[in-house]
C-alpha cells in the first residue's frame, strides 16, 4: 500500500462522499464492492486522512474528512465535474514531486518519482490529457487547485 497513490475504488468512494455521508454498507454497495473489500478501501482512505468514520451504535457513518486535503479534493471533484480518473495509480506520486517546486526536468522526475519509466510516461500522458500538467523544458502543474490539493495532502501524511 502506498500513501502516494489512489486506486480507482478509492477515487470512486471519495467521489460519492463529496456529495454527502453514507453508511459503510450503502457506500460499499454504491461503488460495487463487497463489505470485506470496503473495509480495506475505507481503512486506507481513513489512514490517508481523506475520510472520517463515525460509529453510531452498530453502524459506521463515512464522510469526507474536514482536513484541508479532503476539502481541496472536493473542490477539484466539483470543478472537474467528477472527472478525476487522471488521479488513479501513481499520478499522485508524480504530482507530489512536481508540487515541491515550480517544475522539474524530465530527468529529475525520472529519478525522483520512484516508479518505472513506462509508469511515469503513462501517468504524465494522463495528466497532460486532463490539463493538469504541461511539459516544455520542464514538467509543471498547471492547475493551481490540483497543486493545492497535492501540497495539503503531502504535508498531512
Secondary structure, 3 states (H helix, E strand, C coil): CCCCCECHHHHHHHHHHCCCCEEHHHHHHHCCCCHHHHHHHHHHHHHCCCEEEEEECCEEEEEECCCHHHHHHHHHHHHCCCCCHHHCECHHHHHHHHHCCCCECHHHHHHHCCCCHHHHHHHHHHHHHCCCEEECCCEEECCHHHHHHHHHHHHCC
